[in-house]
Amino acid sequence: MKKPRILITLVDKKGEYPCHRGHKIGDSFDFDTERGKICPMVMHVAFPYIDIMRYGGQLPECKTGDFRFCCPDSDVINIFKLEIKK
């Protein structure tokens, strides 16, 4: 079974301060080839969800119809979307 490609995209921001890693809304990262460019705190949150997606599990849909999660930095609170790229 071939693992699907996972794309991580910064889609919104709720906190008052800029991202310490310099991420901006619209930035996208391929999990397999660009994960070293993503903030380690974000990857810590994203990895369990990516693992579920990779092995056929279903994540709950947000009100936007996709799956989103937050950066754990309470001053920044970037919102990221995960999707499988075909």
N, C-alpha and C positions, 0 to 999 in steps of 0.2 A: 504494500500500500504506500503510495507516494504521499508525502506530507504536503498539505496545501500551503501556498504562500500567504503570509499574514502581513497586512499593511496596518501600521499604527499612524493615525493622523491627529494632529492637534486641531480641535474644532471650536473650542470656546475657552474663555478664561473668566474666573469669578473673583480672584483675589486682587488685592490692591497693588502688589509689587510685581515687577517683571521677573521672568524666569531666571534663576541663577545660572542656568545652562545656556540661556539665550534662545530657547525655543519660542517660536511665534505661531500664531494661528495660521493654518495652511501648511505647516511643515508636515511632511510624511516620511515614514521610514519603513523599509522592508525589514521585517524581523530577522531574516536569515543573513542579509548582506550588510545591514546598516545599524544593527542593534548597539554597536559600540558608540554610536553618535547620540544615543538617547540617554537622558539623565538616569543614573542608576536607581534613584528613588522611584521613578516611573516604571522602570523595568521590573523592580521588585513587586510592584502592584500588578503589572500586566502579565507577568509570566504564568501564574496559575490559570488565568483566563485563556491565554494562548495555548497552553497545554490542553485544556478542555476542547478548544476549537480544533486543534491538530488531530485529536484522536476521536473525533466524531460526536463529541458532546454538544449540547445546545446551551447557549447563554440566554438569559432573559432579555427580551427586547425592552429598550427604553421607550419613552413616549415618542421619540423621534423615529422609531422603527428599526434602529440599529442597536449595537451594544456600545456603551460608553463607560468610562471610569475616570476617576480624578487623580491628579497628582497629590501625594500625601503632604506636600508643603502647604500649611494653612495660610501662609502669607501670599502664596502664588495661586494655587488651585486651578491649574490648567486642566481642561477636559479633553480626553483623548477618545477617539473612536477606533474600534478594531473591526477589520473586515477581511474576509478571505478573497484573495485575488485569483482569478481564474485565467 
